Structures are given as C-alpha cells and as structure tokens.
Amino acid sequence: MFTKSARFYDALYAIKDYAGAARKLHVLIQESAPGARSLLDVGCGTGLHLEHLRQHYEVEGLDISGDLLAVARDRLPGVGLHCADMVDFRLPRRFDVVACLFSAIAYVRTLDRMQAAVATMAAHLQPGGLLVIEPWFDPERYWTGTITANHVDAPDLKIAWMYTSKREDMQSVLDIHYLVGTPEHVEHFTEEHRMGLFTHEQYLSAFRAAGVEPHYDSTGLFNRGLYWGRK
C-alpha cells in the first residue's frame, strides 16, 4: 500500500493522463447513464480523477489510506472524502455512479474480498445506477521475473523507483524501492504492494452476483480493461 510514498504519489504518477481518463469515463457515463448527477470514486487516492470529474458531477471519494486522503483534501476543498475499506464501507447516501479506477480493486487481494467490494459498491448505487471498475492484470497476463524502473526529474524533486514483479498464488507482489532526493536530503524506503489476480470470469460473476449485468472493454482508460454495468 501507499504508506511511505503517499506524499509523493502525485509526482510518481504525473505521467498518467488523468484528465484524458476522466474524459473517457464521462463519455461512458453519458452513453450508459445519461441522467447521472452524482459520483462516488472508491479508492480515490489523492483525488486526481475527482479533480476532473467534479466539473460534471457532484462527487465524493473514499479510500482506506488517510495519508492519500490528506492530499486529496488539499486538492478538493468542499468535496466529501471518506476513510474506509472498499470491502465493507457504509455511506448514508446512494449515487448515480460508483467507480473504482486505476486497478484499486486489486488491493483487496482475495477473491472473497473482491466479491464483497463489488457487492458493497453496487449497494451504494441508485436504482439504474452505473458501476464502473478498472481491473488489475488477470493471472494470464501478469508478468513475473522482471525489473521495472521509473523516474521523476523535477527541479527540486528527484525520484528513482523500481520494483521486481513476483507472484504468490493468486496475488502479484511488487517489492518497490524508492530513492527520493530534495535539496534538503536524500532518503531511501521500500513498500510491498500485494494485489489480487482475478480472472475475467470472476469479475463478470461478481458483477452479476451484485445485481449488475456487466459489459467489458479490453482497452479501458489506461489499457487495463474496464468493466461497467447498470444496477
């Protein structure tokens, strides 16, 4: 999880086109649920999707990480942000759209928890509401035995972060090392990210069990695929 790296999250993922992803999602919502007015982003992180989606919807966010939400609160004053587990959260309202993006669903790790998370998200939809989930890689497409390196090169912030890709049963295991430099000092820290590897059929079954007939696009927002359907 993003424990030590939360304060650098925006810099680490500055290469991602969140504005473009939000535009694609907005088009999908308008095509699939054109009357949608409210949206909950589950696993919202630092609020990078919500920053753009709030132009079109009354938005709220939810994440298990208080550190990521602290960044989101600075970015999104006045937006309701909730610290809770996506598996069993309970909010006092229902939404026209519930979205779980950028593979956040995989952090539940196990199939039982994924199924529970999908059911919980669907339970927070208005009748006819739209559920959208962007998956992590499935077991057949996940890579192992590789080393990946990324870099941030801003004037006052340099980050080299790299990780090995391993697999333990039905979980991917990323052993991430960060080397972070500022004008004040250089620090090194590590994080282990464990993410569930769920099959296409398991996602479809979870949607149907939650009362949502799923659709699937193999490209999606960030080339990781996309599941969606109306309650």
DOMARLUM-791377 format. One record per residue (C-alpha): residue number from 1; x, y, z. Coordinates in Angstrom, 3 decimals, padded with zeros to 6 digits, always signed. Example, Ala and Ser with C-alpha at 12.3 -4.5 7.8 and 13.67 -1.06 7.14 Angstrom:
// residues 2
(1; (+012.300; -004.500; +007.800))
(2; (+013.670; -001.060; +007.140))
This chain:
// residues 231
(1; (+000.000; +000.000; +000.000))
(2; (+000.980; +003.646; -000.349))
(3; (+002.180; +004.192; +003.183))
(4; (+005.582; +005.863; +002.958))
(5; (+005.104; +007.065; -000.638))
(6; (+001.740; +008.844; -000.208))
(7; (+003.303; +012.314; -000.092))
(8; (+004.998; +011.649; -003.446))
(9; (+002.063; +009.916; -005.155))
(10; (+001.191; +012.800; -007.474))
(11; (+004.791; +013.110; -008.647))
(12; (+005.136; +009.345; -009.140))
(13; (+002.063; +009.191; -011.374))
(14; (+002.381; +012.544; -013.126))
(15; (+002.983; +010.595; -016.341))
(16; (-000.602; +009.276; -016.228))
(17; (-003.210; +011.227; -018.198))
(18; (-005.894; +011.577; -015.522))
(19; (-007.667; +014.307; -017.484))
(20; (-007.920; +012.028; -020.508))
(21; (-009.137; +009.124; -018.373))
(22; (-011.789; +011.340; -016.791))
(23; (-012.953; +012.446; -020.243))
(24; (-013.308; +008.834; -021.379))
(25; (-015.216; +007.970; -018.217))
(26; (-017.505; +010.965; -018.672))
(27; (-018.307; +009.824; -022.220))
(28; (-019.070; +006.319; -020.969))
(29; (-021.344; +007.674; -018.243))
(30; (-023.218; +009.918; -020.666))
(31; (-023.730; +006.997; -023.032))
(32; (-024.702; +004.446; -020.362))
(33; (-026.452; +006.582; -017.714))
(34; (-027.112; +009.989; -019.295))
(35; (-029.068; +011.314; -016.335))
(36; (-026.267; +010.706; -013.842))
(37; (-025.603; +013.599; -011.467))
(38; (-023.685; +012.110; -008.512))
(39; (-020.495; +010.017; -008.468))
(40; (-018.517; +008.166; -005.808))
(41; (-014.867; +007.327; -006.550))
(42; (-013.870; +004.278; -004.471))
(43; (-010.117; +004.062; -003.970))
(44; (-009.851; +007.719; -004.928))
(45; (-006.283; +008.143; -003.678))
(46; (-005.181; +011.769; -003.882))
(47; (-008.258; +012.770; -005.895))
(48; (-006.658; +013.087; -009.322))
(49; (-009.706; +011.642; -011.111))
(50; (-012.129; +013.614; -008.943))
(51; (-010.355; +016.867; -009.758))
(52; (-011.622; +016.499; -013.326))
(53; (-014.894; +014.637; -012.727))
(54; (-016.176; +017.320; -010.370))
(55; (-016.638; +019.528; -013.429))
(56; (-019.535; +017.279; -014.446))
(57; (-020.840; +015.600; -011.290))
(58; (-021.467; +016.051; -007.600))
(59; (-018.547; +013.935; -006.433))
(60; (-017.367; +012.194; -003.286))
(61; (-014.360; +009.958; -002.693))
(62; (-013.419; +007.039; -000.488))
(63; (-010.053; +005.495; +000.311))
(64; (-008.552; +003.310; +003.033))
(65; (-005.417; +005.492; +003.222))
(66; (-005.669; +008.550; +005.446))
(67; (-002.340; +009.769; +004.052))
(68; (-003.620; +009.768; +000.465))
(69; (-006.870; +011.408; +001.558))
(70; (-004.908; +014.189; +003.273))
(71; (-003.514; +015.133; -000.148))
(72; (-006.977; +014.836; -001.702))
(73; (-008.475; +017.185; +000.899))
(74; (-005.984; +019.874; -000.036))
(75; (-006.797; +019.356; -003.710))
(76; (-010.590; +019.163; -003.324))
(77; (-011.887; +021.563; -000.679))
(78; (-015.576; +021.063; -000.052))
(79; (-015.677; +017.533; -001.516))
(80; (-016.878; +014.750; +000.771))
(81; (-013.997; +012.320; +001.346))
(82; (-014.363; +009.177; +003.452))
(83; (-011.690; +006.980; +005.031))
(84; (-012.957; +003.390; +004.852))
(85; (-012.327; -000.068; +003.390))
(86; (-013.991; -000.602; -000.002))
(87; (-014.986; -004.107; +001.091))
(88; (-017.496; -003.059; +003.743))
(89; (-017.969; +000.722; +003.764))
(90; (-021.351; +002.196; +004.623))
(91; (-022.305; +005.695; +003.500))
(92; (-025.653; +007.384; +004.231))
(93; (-026.486; +008.060; +000.580))
(94; (-026.648; +006.375; -002.815))
(95; (-025.033; +007.552; -006.065))
(96; (-025.825; +007.554; -009.766))
(97; (-022.296; +006.310; -010.497))
(98; (-019.846; +004.349; -008.360))
(99; (-016.395; +003.995; -009.913))
(100; (-013.267; +002.154; -008.765))
(101; (-010.392; +003.159; -011.033))
(102; (-006.692; +002.621; -011.776))
(103; (-006.778; -001.001; -010.529))
(104; (-007.583; -000.024; -006.925))
(105; (-009.890; -003.058; -006.736))
(106; (-006.836; -005.355; -006.758))
(107; (-005.688; -004.107; -003.341))
(108; (-008.448; -006.158; -001.712))
(109; (-006.131; -009.099; -002.548))
(110; (-008.520; -012.081; -002.304))
(111; (-011.460; -013.264; -004.376))
(112; (-013.854; -013.218; -001.414))
(113; (-012.939; -009.622; -000.657))
(114; (-013.238; -008.619; -004.319))
(115; (-016.725; -010.083; -004.486))
(116; (-017.676; -008.304; -001.260))
(117; (-016.270; -004.998; -002.538))
(118; (-018.262; -005.225; -005.774))
(119; (-021.422; -006.012; -003.772))
(120; (-020.778; -003.087; -001.414))
(121; (-020.238; -000.674; -004.292))
(122; (-023.379; -001.888; -006.051))
(123; (-025.333; -001.444; -002.817))
(124; (-024.417; +002.264; -002.905))
(125; (-025.983; +002.766; -006.346))
(126; (-029.315; +004.340; -007.019))
(127; (-031.711; +002.044; -008.946))
(128; (-030.406; +002.086; -012.510))
(129; (-027.064; +003.450; -011.330))
(130; (-023.799; +002.686; -013.118))
(131; (-020.943; +000.649; -011.613))
(132; (-017.509; +001.065; -013.251))
(133; (-014.420; -000.934; -012.232))
(134; (-010.970; -000.769; -013.800))
(135; (-009.168; -004.073; -013.108))
(136; (-005.574; -005.046; -012.482))
(137; (-003.974; -007.655; -014.714))
(138; (-005.538; -011.084; -014.833))
(139; (-003.470; -014.189; -013.929))
(140; (-002.729; -014.992; -017.570))
(141; (-001.332; -011.550; -018.431))
(142; (+000.589; -010.749; -015.256))
(143; (+004.345; -010.740; -015.752))
(144; (+006.975; -012.140; -013.361))
(145; (+010.735; -012.202; -013.192))
(146; (+011.156; -008.613; -014.381))
(147; (+012.617; -005.387; -013.022))
(148; (+010.848; -002.072; -013.720))
(149; (+012.358; +001.383; -013.209))
(150; (+010.648; +004.795; -013.249))
(151; (+011.988; +008.280; -012.662))
(152; (+010.785; +011.705; -011.551))
(153; (+013.002; +014.590; -012.628))
(154; (+011.563; +017.864; -011.305))
(155; (+013.764; +020.834; -010.359))
(156; (+013.511; +020.236; -006.599))
(157; (+012.464; +016.589; -006.541))
(158; (+014.282; +013.584; -007.977))
(159; (+012.867; +010.090; -007.546))
(160; (+014.143; +006.774; -008.825))
(161; (+011.708; +003.968; -008.050))
(162; (+011.954; +000.406; -009.178))
(163; (+010.407; -002.914; -008.374))
(164; (+010.566; -006.607; -009.049))
(165; (+007.424; -008.458; -010.141))
(166; (+006.678; -011.731; -008.399))
(167; (+003.640; -013.925; -007.888))
(168; (+002.436; -015.822; -004.851))
(169; (-000.611; -017.968; -005.596))
(170; (-003.261; -015.536; -006.910))
(171; (-001.515; -012.353; -005.827))
(172; (+001.049; -010.173; -007.555))
(173; (+003.820; -008.955; -005.273))
(174; (+005.679; -005.742; -006.097))
(175; (+008.767; -005.087; -003.956))
(176; (+009.175; -001.350; -004.556))
(177; (+012.301; +000.626; -003.653))
(178; (+012.265; +004.430; -003.697))
(179; (+015.250; +006.762; -003.738))
(180; (+013.955; +010.303; -003.152))
(181; (+016.114; +013.402; -003.350))
(182; (+015.270; +017.002; -002.438))
(183; (+017.575; +019.998; -001.887))
(184; (+017.435; +019.143; +001.831))
(185; (+018.324; +015.435; +001.808))
(186; (+018.165; +012.058; +000.080))
(187; (+016.159; +009.187; +001.553))
(188; (+015.509; +005.557; +000.691))
(189; (+012.478; +003.484; +001.651))
(190; (+010.606; +000.415; +000.494))
(191; (+006.991; -000.734; +000.170))
(192; (+005.444; -004.092; -000.655))
(193; (+002.310; -003.933; -002.795))
(194; (+000.204; -007.110; -002.894))
(195; (-002.605; -007.115; -005.444))
(196; (-005.137; -009.809; -006.262))
(197; (-005.060; -011.507; -009.658))
(198; (-008.680; -012.050; -010.686))
(199; (-009.895; -013.654; -013.897))
(200; (-012.272; -012.128; -016.416))
(201; (-014.963; -014.624; -015.433))
(202; (-014.529; -013.800; -011.741))
(203; (-015.183; -010.108; -012.416))
(204; (-018.229; -010.930; -014.526))
(205; (-019.578; -013.250; -011.838))
(206; (-019.030; -010.662; -009.099))
(207; (-020.987; -008.062; -011.079))
(208; (-023.874; -010.444; -011.716))
(209; (-023.982; -011.585; -008.094))
(210; (-024.299; -007.900; -007.119))
(211; (-027.268; -007.394; -009.459))
(212; (-025.332; -005.675; -012.247))
(213; (-025.158; -007.070; -015.792))
(214; (-021.567; -006.358; -016.898))
(215; (-020.050; -005.021; -020.078))
(216; (-016.330; -005.170; -020.831))
(217; (-013.873; -003.126; -022.878))
(218; (-010.389; -004.633; -023.198))
(219; (-008.731; -001.200; -023.554))
(220; (-010.432; +000.875; -020.876))
(221; (-008.984; +004.097; -019.522))
(222; (-005.324; +003.106; -019.066))
(223; (-005.095; -000.019; -021.265))
(224; (-006.000; -002.254; -018.329))
(225; (-009.565; -003.039; -019.416))
(226; (-012.839; -001.766; -017.960))
(227; (-015.992; -003.370; -016.545))
(228; (-019.249; -001.499; -016.242))
(229; (-022.965; -002.115; -015.923))
(230; (-026.231; -000.692; -014.577))
(231; (-027.892; -001.911; -011.422))
